[in-house]
Amino acid sequence: MSLTRRVIIALLALGLAVFVTGRNLYKQGQISGRISGAEARSVVVAQKWHQTAEEHHAGRDVYWVSWGDADIHAVGHHRTNLPPERWDAIAIGDSLELTFLAGDERPYLRGGLFESSWSFDLVLLVVEVGVAIWAIVTIVLELK
């Protein structure tokens, strides 16, 4: 493999590790409370909507709750989806704790899907860093 290709591979692997996977892990840490910086806010559920698979662009059932006055059917940061069993258990007027991150308007649910993928992201980070180290070591060895 050429030196240029290994340099590109090293840069891509490091870029993914730092700017994509590393950032996701940092966000997940904030959402879970392991890293400071997230703001937990309690909102009052104003609307509920079960979007059926026929209505959803990806063909799956989605269970939405919203707070405030905006229409739950409109895409935006005024709503979030819940697992079906949690959606069934919550009623209009109930409080729901959401997590908000600085610079990110999107609400996150503690223990939700985004947070639960941390183990996959950790494995991905190890692979990305491993590929970068391999590429850098082979470059250094070739330049000696």
Residue, then its C-alpha position, 0 to 999 in steps of 0.5 A: m500500500s502506498l505511503t499516500r494511501r496510509v496517510i489518508i487512512a490515518l487522517l480519516a481514522l483520526g478524523l472519525a475518532v475525534f469529530v464523530t465517534g468521540r463527540n458522540l461518546y462525549k454527548q452520551g456521557q453528558i446525557s447519562g450524567r457521567i460528564s457534566g454540562a447537560e441540563a435536565r429539564s422537566v417538561v409537561v406533556a401536552q400532546k401524544w401521537h402514535q405515528t403508524a408505520e404507514e405514516h412514517h417515512a421509514g415504515r416504522d411505528v413511532y410514539w411521539v410526545s410534545w410539550g408547549d404549543a407547537d403541533i406534534h405532527a410538525v418536525g422540530h425540537h418541541r417533541t421527542n419519541l419514546p419507547p412504546e411501553r414508556w409512551d403507554a405509561i405517560a399521560i397528557g399533563d405528566s412531567l417528563e425529564l429531558t436532557f439538553l446539551a449546550g449548542d444542541e437544541r435537540p432534546y434527549l431522553r436519559g436512558g434513550l436510544f442515543e445514550s444506549s449505543w455507547s458500547f458500540d461507539l466505544v468499540l468503533l472508537v477503538v477500531e478507528v484509533g487502532v487503524a490510525i496507529w497501524a497506519i502511522v506506525t507503518i508510515v514511520l517504519e517506511l520513512k526510517 
